[in-house]
C-alpha cells in the first residue's frame, strides 16, 4: 500500500477524474481530501475578479429618463 502522504500529494496534483477515483478508493483519507478541496475553492474564489457589482445603476437611470 502507498504511503498516506504520497496519496495526499497525488490528490493535490490530480485532475478532477483522478481526484474522484482517489476519494472513492481511500475512505480513511476523505477528511483530508475535503480539506484540500476547501482550500482550493478558497484560493480560486479569492483570485477571481469581481465583475460589475452594481448592475442596477443603468436600470434606474433608464427608468427615470423615461418618466
Secondary structure, 3 states (H helix, E strand, C coil): CCCHHHHHHHHHHCCHHHHHHHHHHCHHHHHHHHHHHHHHHHHHHHHCCCCCCCCHHHHHHHHHHHC
